[in-house]
Amino acid sequence: MADHNNISFGTDGFRGVISENFTYANVRKITQGLSDFIAYKYMRISDKPSIVVGYDRRFMSEKFAISVAEVLAANGLSVTVSDSVVPTPAISHMTYKKHVIGIMITASHNKHFYNGIKFKEAGRSAPPSFTAELESYVSKASPSAEVDFKPQFKSFNKKYVAYLKSKFKIEDILKKIKGPVVVDFMHGTGAEVLSDIFNSKRVITINSEKDPLFGGIAPEPIEKNMAELIKTVKAKKAALGIAFDGDSDRFAMVDEKGNYLSPCQIAPILLDYLLEKNKLKGKVVQAVSMGYLTKRIVNQFNEKSSAHKLLLEEVPVGFKYIAEKMISEDVAFGVEESGGYSWKGNIPERDGILTGLLMMQILADSKKKMSEVYQDIEKKYGKSYFLRSDFKIQKAVTNKHSFAVKLRKKFPKVILSQKIKKTLTIDGLKIMLANDNWVLMRPSGTEPLLRIYAETGSFKDTKKLIEFAAKMVNAK
């Protein structure tokens, strides 16, 4: 029998099925654990951080947010709740100044029957060290008695909108684009800034209304969920179609023909433009599940530049690992495979709406069609065909590194007529082959699921690589 009171933190906070393990009791226990953690970490009252709490459009998210605030207030902490639904990047933005911790009630891209809690500090997801220590406090927490608490509400969206407008002159950008732009909010929080950011006759919006069922699909902007966006782009002869996930920190897009571009295709468009226009310096950091076009951009840049060199580093899956690098090191650009992007000059956090505005800027400056913009990338750096498939395995993998080391020993030296050039075991097993081709086998860690990612220069070869890897691990 499943233990519905078990609380453990995954890639980005805690997530669970509403009324099963995402309950008021567990939410209050997590919040008490945070309160105890803060009490230990900040001995002096004057040093204790204030807390901001936001929530998405999911069923009862606002009530869960207020329950969080009640526990914090009972522990003598200063807490403010958003006066409306808010995108997750807006909460991150509120924590960019010192001594502020953010809590966001959201299950991000998961199906409607999930909800969750994300923790933010210093403008980004709380680092692994934070959540690891917090988890130990949560396990011992006993929530304080309820208090007569009247929440202090405040608009967080106003500051976030001002932040976005300080980065882009949106109406000027739209005037330069040849055709309308379709924005799919997927019934998520991005629609909360529709009237301030996307209020233009040149923008066509879909799925902007609040729907806790998300139209019957998960609010995840991946190709299989973007049929309506593709159909609308074609019907309206739009120049571009963009989409955000349920809490608006992820970005996806289709070109004017309705072709879906994977993150491994979007990232090089962004990086190439930023290096050319913004003259970025520093390191490029990407999740181990990302592709090779960004690497080729870095290599070609270094061949041409004598003034400074770019470094590229791969980190485990989860934007918190990228954000940590952006805070502690000189990072120019960060990207993860699930559609999270950030670059120097912004808060160290993925932001779907900000990325959408940058892509519109790129299209406007290019004076080309989006398909032509990507064709230019292919001509300069080559083709990318990326796929990810999820497979069931016999049991959940509790030690990813041990799994990767054992699996590496099973593989032959040659895969599909290609020699293995290098392997990485920082998050599952990644095998690099000739011509930059690669495959990554990454277990979930919390459920009997194996994710297999691969990228080659052709769809056929990528599919073959995934099928080969699946057979090697007996995945179904």
C-alpha positions in Angstrom: 0.0 0.0 0.0 1.3 3.5 -0.9 2.3 5.8 1.9 0.3 8.9 1.1 2.0 10.8 4.0 5.5 10.3 2.5 7.0 13.6 1.5 10.1 13.8 -0.7 11.3 16.6 -3.0 11.9 15.9 -6.6 13.5 17.9 -9.4 11.5 21.0 -8.5 9.9 20.8 -5.1 7.1 18.6 -3.9 4.3 17.3 -6.2 1.4 14.9 -5.6 -2.1 13.9 -6.5 -4.7 16.2 -4.9 -6.4 14.5 -1.8 -4.1 11.5 -2.1 -0.7 12.9 -1.0 -1.2 16.5 -1.8 -3.4 17.3 1.2 -3.8 20.1 3.7 -2.1 18.0 6.3 1.0 17.4 4.1 1.1 21.1 2.9 1.0 22.3 6.5 3.6 19.8 7.5 5.9 21.0 4.7 5.3 24.6 5.7 6.1 23.8 9.4 9.3 22.1 8.3 10.2 25.3 6.4 9.4 27.4 9.5 11.6 25.2 11.7 14.4 25.4 9.1 14.2 29.2 9.0 14.2 29.3 12.8 17.4 27.3 12.9 19.1 29.0 10.0 18.3 32.5 11.1 18.7 32.7 14.8 18.2 36.5 15.1 14.7 37.7 14.4 16.0 40.7 12.4 17.7 38.2 10.0 14.6 36.1 9.3 13.4 36.4 5.7 10.0 37.5 4.7 7.9 35.1 2.6 5.9 35.6 -0.5 3.3 33.0 -1.5 1.8 32.6 -5.0 -0.5 30.1 -6.6 -1.6 28.9 -10.1 -5.0 28.2 -11.6 -5.4 24.7 -10.3 -8.2 23.4 -8.2 -8.0 24.9 -4.7 -4.5 26.4 -5.2 -5.5 29.7 -3.6 -6.8 27.9 -0.5 -3.6 25.8 -0.2 -1.7 29.1 -0.5 -3.6 30.6 2.3 -3.1 27.5 4.4 0.7 27.9 3.9 0.5 31.5 5.0 -1.4 30.6 8.1 1.3 28.2 9.3 4.0 30.7 8.5 2.1 33.4 10.5 1.6 31.0 13.4 5.4 30.7 13.5 5.9 34.5 13.7 7.1 34.9 10.1 6.2 37.9 7.9 4.2 36.5 4.9 2.4 38.1 2.0 0.1 36.3 -0.4 -0.4 37.2 -4.1 -3.8 38.9 -4.7 -4.3 36.9 -7.8 -3.1 33.9 -9.8 0.6 34.5 -10.7 3.2 33.0 -13.1 6.0 31.2 -11.3 8.7 33.5 -12.7 6.9 36.4 -11.0 7.4 34.7 -7.6 11.1 34.1 -8.5 11.4 37.8 -9.4 10.0 38.8 -6.0 12.8 36.8 -4.3 15.6 38.4 -6.2 16.2 40.9 -3.5 17.8 39.6 -0.2 15.9 38.1 2.7 12.9 36.9 0.7 11.8 33.3 0.2 9.1 32.4 -2.3 6.6 29.6 -2.2 4.6 28.8 -5.3 1.6 26.4 -5.2 1.7 24.7 -8.6 2.1 21.4 -10.3 3.6 23.1 -13.4 3.0 21.0 -16.5 1.4 18.0 -14.7 -2.2 16.8 -15.3 -5.1 18.6 -13.6 -5.4 16.2 -10.6 -1.9 17.1 -9.4 -0.7 20.0 -7.3 2.6 20.9 -5.8 4.9 23.4 -4.0 8.0 25.1 -5.4 10.5 27.0 -3.3 12.3 30.0 -4.6 15.2 32.2 -3.3 17.7 34.6 -4.9 15.5 34.8 -8.0 15.5 31.1 -8.8 14.5 27.7 -7.6 15.9 26.8 -4.2 19.2 24.9 -4.7 19.6 21.2 -3.9 21.3 22.0 -0.7 18.3 24.0 0.5 15.7 21.3 -0.4 17.8 18.5 1.0 18.1 20.2 4.4 14.4 21.2 4.3 13.3 17.7 3.7 15.0 16.6 7.0 13.1 19.3 8.9 9.8 18.3 7.2 10.2 14.7 8.3 10.1 15.8 12.0 7.7 18.7 11.7 4.5 19.1 13.7 2.4 22.0 12.5 1.6 24.7 15.1 -2.0 25.3 16.1 -4.0 27.4 13.7 -4.1 31.2 14.4 -6.7 33.8 13.6 -4.9 35.0 10.5 -6.1 37.5 7.9 -3.7 37.3 4.9 -1.9 40.3 3.7 -2.5 40.4 -0.1 -0.4 42.2 -2.6 0.0 42.3 -6.4 3.1 40.5 -7.6 2.1 40.6 -11.2 2.6 44.4 -11.4 6.3 44.1 -10.7 6.7 41.2 -13.0 5.0 43.0 -15.9 7.2 46.0 -15.3 10.2 43.7 -15.4 9.1 42.2 -18.8 8.4 45.7 -20.2 11.8 46.9 -19.2 13.4 44.2 -21.4 11.3 44.5 -24.6 9.3 47.2 -26.5 6.6 44.7 -27.3 4.4 46.8 -29.6 7.4 47.9 -31.7 8.5 44.3 -32.0 5.0 43.2 -33.2 4.9 45.9 -35.9 8.0 44.5 -37.5 6.7 40.9 -37.7 5.0 40.0 -40.9 1.8 38.5 -39.7 0.1 37.8 -36.4 1.6 35.8 -33.5 -0.5 33.1 -31.9 -0.1 32.6 -28.1 -1.3 29.4 -26.5 -1.6 29.9 -22.7 -2.7 26.2 -22.2 -5.2 27.6 -19.6 -2.2 28.4 -17.4 -1.0 31.4 -15.5 0.5 33.2 -18.4 -2.9 34.5 -19.3 -2.9 36.6 -16.1 -0.6 39.1 -17.9 -2.4 38.9 -21.2 -3.9 42.4 -21.0 -0.5 43.9 -20.1 1.9 42.0 -22.4 -0.1 40.5 -25.2 -2.9 43.1 -25.6 -2.4 43.8 -29.3 -4.5 43.3 -32.5 -1.4 41.5 -33.8 -1.6 38.8 -31.2 -4.1 35.9 -31.4 -4.6 34.2 -28.0 -6.0 30.7 -27.4 -6.8 28.8 -24.2 -6.6 31.9 -22.1 -9.6 31.2 -20.0 -9.3 29.6 -16.6 -10.0 25.9 -16.7 -8.8 23.6 -13.8 -9.1 20.6 -16.2 -6.8 22.3 -18.8 -9.0 21.4 -21.7 -8.6 17.7 -21.0 -4.8 17.6 -21.6 -1.8 18.2 -19.5 -0.6 21.8 -19.7 2.8 20.7 -21.1 3.9 22.5 -24.3 5.2 19.4 -26.1 4.4 18.5 -29.7 1.5 16.0 -28.9 -0.3 18.7 -26.9 0.0 21.5 -29.5 -2.5 20.4 -32.2 -4.7 23.5 -31.6 -1.8 25.9 -31.8 -0.6 24.3 -35.0 -4.1 24.4 -36.5 -4.6 28.1 -35.5 -1.2 29.2 -36.9 -2.0 27.6 -40.2 -5.6 28.9 -40.3 -4.6 32.5 -39.4 -1.5 32.5 -41.6 0.5 33.5 -38.5 4.2 34.3 -38.4 4.8 32.3 -35.2 3.1 30.2 -32.6 4.3 30.2 -29.0 3.1 28.3 -25.9 3.6 28.3 -22.2 3.1 25.5 -19.6 0.7 25.6 -16.6 2.8 28.0 -14.5 4.5 29.7 -17.5 8.2 29.0 -16.8 8.5 26.8 -19.9 8.4 27.8 -23.5 7.6 26.1 -26.8 7.0 27.2 -30.4 6.0 26.3 -33.9 7.0 28.1 -37.1 4.7 29.7 -39.6 4.2 26.3 -41.3 3.1 24.8 -38.1 6.3 22.8 -37.6 7.1 22.1 -34.0 10.7 23.0 -33.0 12.2 21.0 -30.2 14.2 22.7 -27.4 17.4 21.3 -29.1 16.4 23.5 -32.1 15.1 26.5 -30.2 18.2 26.8 -28.0 20.6 27.4 -30.9 18.3 30.1 -32.3 18.5 31.9 -29.0 22.2 31.4 -28.3 23.3 32.3 -31.9 21.2 35.6 -31.7 22.4 36.5 -28.2 26.1 36.0 -29.1 25.7 38.1 -32.2 23.5 40.9 -30.9 24.3 41.0 -27.2 28.0 40.1 -27.4 27.5 37.7 -24.4 30.6 36.5 -22.6 30.8 33.6 -20.1 29.8 30.0 -19.9 27.0 28.1 -21.6 25.4 25.7 -19.2 22.9 23.0 -20.3 21.2 20.0 -18.9 22.7 16.7 -19.8 19.5 15.9 -21.8 20.2 18.8 -24.2 21.6 18.7 -27.7 24.8 19.3 -29.7 23.9 22.4 -31.8 24.7 24.6 -28.8 28.1 22.8 -28.5 28.8 23.5 -32.2 27.9 27.2 -31.7 30.4 27.4 -28.8 33.1 25.6 -30.8 32.7 27.8 -33.9 32.6 30.9 -31.7 35.8 30.0 -30.1 37.5 29.3 -33.4 36.6 32.8 -34.6 37.2 34.7 -31.4 40.6 35.6 -30.1 39.4 38.1 -27.5 37.6 35.6 -25.2 36.5 31.9 -25.2 33.2 30.4 -24.3 33.1 27.3 -22.0 30.3 24.7 -22.1 29.2 22.6 -19.1 26.6 19.9 -18.7 24.7 19.5 -15.5 22.0 17.2 -14.1 18.4 17.6 -15.3 16.6 20.4 -13.4 16.9 24.1 -13.9 18.0 24.6 -10.3 21.4 23.2 -11.3 21.7 25.7 -14.1 20.5 28.6 -11.9 23.0 27.7 -9.2 25.8 28.1 -11.8 24.3 31.4 -13.0 24.6 32.7 -9.4 28.0 31.4 -8.6 29.8 31.7 -12.0 29.9 33.9 -15.1 27.2 32.2 -17.1 26.0 33.7 -20.4 23.2 31.2 -21.3 21.4 28.3 -19.6 19.0 25.8 -21.1 17.2 22.6 -20.2 15.5 20.1 -22.5 12.0 20.6 -21.0 11.8 24.1 -22.4 13.6 26.3 -19.8 15.8 29.1 -20.9 17.7 32.0 -19.3 20.5 34.3 -20.2 22.7 37.0 -18.7 21.0 40.2 -17.7 17.9 38.6 -16.3 17.1 36.8 -13.0 18.7 33.3 -12.9 15.4 31.6 -13.6 13.7 30.0 -16.6 10.8 32.1 -17.9 8.5 31.1 -20.7 7.0 34.5 -21.3 10.4 36.3 -21.3 11.7 33.7 -23.8 8.6 34.1 -26.0 9.3 37.9 -26.2 12.9 37.2 -27.1 11.9 34.9 -29.9 9.5 37.5 -31.2 12.4 40.0 -31.1 14.6 37.6 -33.1 11.9 37.1 -35.7 11.4 40.9 -36.0 15.1 41.6 -36.3 15.7 38.9 -38.9 13.0 40.2 -41.3 12.6 36.6 -42.3 10.1 33.8 -41.7 10.7 31.7 -38.7 11.3 28.6 -40.8 14.1 30.6 -42.6 15.6 31.6 -39.3 16.0 28.0 -38.4 17.2 27.0 -41.8 20.1 29.5 -41.3 20.9 27.6 -38.1 21.0 24.3 -39.9 23.2 25.7 -42.6 25.7 27.0 -40.0 25.6 24.2 -37.5 23.9 21.1 -39.0 20.6 19.3 -38.5 19.1 18.1 -35.2 16.5 15.5 -34.7 15.7 15.0 -31.1 13.3 12.5 -29.5 12.4 11.5 -26.0 10.5 8.3 -25.0 9.4 7.1 -21.6 9.5 3.4 -20.8 8.3 1.4 -17.9 10.9 -0.7 -16.0 10.5 -3.4 -13.4 11.1 -1.2 -10.3 12.1 2.4 -9.5 15.8 3.2 -9.5 16.9 4.6 -6.1 20.6 5.1 -7.0 21.0 6.7 -10.4 24.8 6.7 -10.4 25.0 3.0 -9.5 22.5 2.3 -12.3 24.5 4.2 -14.8 27.8 2.5 -13.9 26.3 -1.0 -14.1 24.5 -0.1 -17.4 27.7 1.2 -19.0 29.3 -2.2 -18.5 26.5 -3.9 -20.5 27.0 -1.7 -23.6 29.2 -2.8 -26.5 32.0 -0.6 -27.7 30.1 0.0 -31.0 26.5 1.0 -31.2 24.7 0.9 -34.6 28.1 0.9 -36.4 29.3 3.9 -34.3 32.1 3.8 -31.8 31.4 5.1 -28.3 33.6 8.3 -27.9 32.6 9.3 -24.3 30.2 8.6 -21.5 28.7 10.8 -18.7 27.1 9.5 -15.5 26.1 12.8 -13.9 22.3 12.0 -14.3 21.8 8.5 -15.8 24.0 7.3 -18.5 24.8 9.5 -21.5 26.7 7.9 -24.4 28.3 10.1 -27.0 29.0 8.7 -30.5 30.5 9.9 -33.8 29.2 13.1 -35.4 28.0 14.3 -32.0 25.2 11.7 -31.9 24.1 10.7 -28.4 21.7 8.8 -26.3 20.8 9.3 -22.6 19.1 6.7 -20.3 17.8 8.5 -17.2 15.7 6.7 -14.6 13.0 8.6 -12.8 14.2 7.9 -9.2 10.7 8.0 -7.8 8.7 5.7 -10.0 9.5 2.6 -12.3 10.1 4.8 -15.3 13.1 5.2 -17.6 13.4 8.3 -19.9 15.5 7.7 -23.0 16.6 10.8 -25.0 18.5 10.8 -28.3 19.7 13.1 -31.0 21.2 12.5 -34.4 21.1 14.2 -37.8 18.1 12.2 -39.0 14.7 11.2 -37.5 15.3 7.6 -38.6 18.7 7.3 -36.9 17.4 8.9 -33.7 14.5 6.5 -33.5 16.9 3.6 -34.0 19.1 4.8 -31.2 16.2 5.0 -28.8 15.0 1.5 -29.8 18.5 0.1 -29.3 18.9 1.7 -25.8 15.4 0.5 -24.8 16.4 -3.1 -25.6 19.6 -2.8 -23.7 17.7 -1.9 -20.5 14.7 -4.2 -21.1 12.4 -1.2 -21.1 8.8 -1.6 -22.3 
